[in-house]
């Protein structure tokens, strides 16, 4: 590999850029500020609840996304932020400036992986703008944040970290996760 790098010095700079990008992403993850303090933070319990909304046909969602210049995921994540906002407001909580982090899966499969078994996804940490009242402002802020994450190497980094953690002893896995 060293001889190959010496024969193609351009690859060295590409590897150095990649290393710098990954180091920057590690820094962002390690020094990520805490979420806003809300009633949603705390220890997880055993009680679970689920709620359903009226069904919305996917073609309608896609058409809306096309008109607004957003992806289906942008619409979904913005709706989640809006639902969390509505819940907190209904509970009498202040929501101004509230942002909650969601770990969003990102597909990392390459076109040549199509039809092969197995998942290949990483996670990105998206700050949901729960404090933004206007639904369109919230949508476009969500889209901008997702677009910036899509251009990062965070998803690939988390895939590698989760793979490494998966090989570690259970006690280490619990601490990391």
C-alpha positions in Angstrom: 0.0 0.0 0.0 2.9 2.4 0.8 4.4 1.8 -2.6 1.1 2.5 -4.2 0.8 5.8 -2.3 4.3 6.8 -3.3 3.5 6.1 -7.0 0.3 8.1 -6.7 1.0 11.1 -4.4 -2.4 12.6 -5.1 -3.9 9.7 -3.1 -1.9 10.8 0.0 -3.7 14.2 0.0 -7.0 12.5 -0.5 -6.3 10.2 2.5 -5.2 13.2 4.6 -8.4 15.1 3.7 -10.5 12.1 4.6 -8.6 11.8 7.9 -9.2 15.4 8.6 -12.9 15.1 7.8 -13.3 12.1 10.1 -11.4 13.9 12.9 -13.7 16.9 12.5 -16.8 14.7 12.7 -15.4 12.9 15.8 -14.9 16.4 17.4 -18.5 17.4 16.5 -19.9 14.2 18.1 -17.7 14.3 21.2 -18.3 18.0 21.9 -22.0 18.1 20.9 -23.9 20.3 23.3 -26.6 18.8 25.4 -30.3 18.8 24.3 -32.6 21.4 25.8 -33.9 20.3 29.2 -37.5 19.1 28.8 -39.8 16.5 30.4 -38.7 14.2 27.6 -35.2 13.8 29.1 -34.4 11.4 31.8 -34.1 7.7 32.5 -36.1 5.4 30.3 -38.8 3.4 31.9 -40.7 0.2 31.1 -44.0 1.9 30.2 -44.6 2.4 26.5 -47.4 4.2 24.6 -48.1 4.5 21.0 -50.4 6.9 19.1 -51.6 7.0 15.5 -52.7 9.8 13.3 -55.0 9.7 10.3 -53.3 8.0 7.4 -51.9 10.3 4.7 -51.2 8.7 1.3 -47.6 8.7 0.4 -48.2 10.2 -3.1 -49.7 13.2 -1.3 -46.6 13.5 0.9 -44.4 13.2 -2.2 -46.4 15.9 -4.0 -46.2 18.2 -1.1 -42.4 17.6 -0.8 -42.0 18.4 -4.5 -44.0 21.6 -4.2 -42.0 22.7 -1.1 -38.6 21.5 -2.4 -38.2 19.0 0.5 -37.8 15.3 0.8 -40.3 13.0 2.4 -37.9 12.6 5.3 -37.6 16.4 5.7 -41.4 16.5 6.0 -41.5 13.6 8.4 -38.8 14.9 10.7 -40.3 18.4 10.7 -43.7 16.8 11.6 -42.0 15.0 14.5 -40.6 18.2 15.8 -44.1 19.8 15.5 -45.7 16.9 17.3 -43.1 17.1 20.1 -43.7 20.9 20.3 -47.5 20.4 20.5 -47.1 17.8 23.3 -44.8 20.0 25.3 -47.1 23.0 24.9 -50.1 20.8 25.9 -48.2 19.9 29.1 -47.7 23.6 29.8 -44.0 23.6 29.1 -42.0 26.5 27.6 -40.8 25.6 24.1 -39.0 28.8 23.0 -35.6 27.8 21.7 -36.1 24.1 22.5 -34.1 21.7 20.3 -34.0 17.9 20.7 -31.6 15.6 19.1 -32.8 12.7 17.0 -30.5 10.0 15.7 -31.6 9.6 12.1 -30.6 6.6 10.0 -28.9 7.4 6.7 -28.6 4.8 3.9 -25.0 4.1 3.0 -25.6 1.4 0.5 -23.9 1.9 -2.9 -25.7 1.3 -6.2 -23.7 -1.8 -6.7 -25.0 -3.2 -3.3 -28.6 -3.2 -4.6 -30.2 -6.7 -4.3 -27.6 -7.8 -1.7 -28.7 -8.9 1.8 -27.8 -6.8 4.8 -28.3 -3.3 6.0 -25.7 -0.6 5.7 -26.7 2.5 7.4 -25.1 5.1 9.7 -26.7 7.6 12.0 -26.6 11.3 12.1 -27.5 13.5 15.0 -30.1 16.0 13.9 -31.3 18.8 16.1 -35.0 19.0 15.8 -36.2 22.6 15.9 -39.0 22.0 18.4 -39.0 25.6 19.5 -39.9 26.9 16.0 -43.7 27.5 15.9 -44.2 28.3 12.2 -44.5 24.9 10.3 -42.8 26.1 7.1 -39.9 27.8 9.0 -39.5 24.6 11.0 -39.6 22.5 7.7 -37.0 24.6 6.0 -34.7 24.7 9.0 -35.0 20.9 9.3 -34.2 20.5 5.6 -31.1 22.8 5.9 -29.9 20.8 8.9 -30.4 17.5 7.1 -28.7 18.8 4.0 -25.6 19.8 6.0 -25.5 16.4 7.6 -25.8 14.6 4.3 -22.7 16.4 3.1 -20.8 15.3 6.2 -19.0 12.0 7.0 -21.0 11.5 10.2 -23.1 8.6 9.0 -20.1 6.7 7.8 -18.3 7.4 11.0 -21.2 6.2 13.2 -21.5 3.0 11.0 -17.8 2.3 11.8 -18.1 3.1 15.5 -21.2 1.0 15.9 -19.5 -1.9 14.1 -16.5 -1.6 16.4 -18.7 -1.3 19.5 -20.6 -4.4 18.4 -17.4 -6.4 18.7 -16.7 -5.1 22.2 -17.7 -6.8 25.5 -21.2 -6.1 26.6 -20.0 -3.8 29.5 -18.2 -1.6 26.9 -21.2 -1.6 24.6 -23.5 -0.3 27.4 -21.1 2.5 28.3 -20.6 3.7 24.7 -24.3 3.5 23.7 
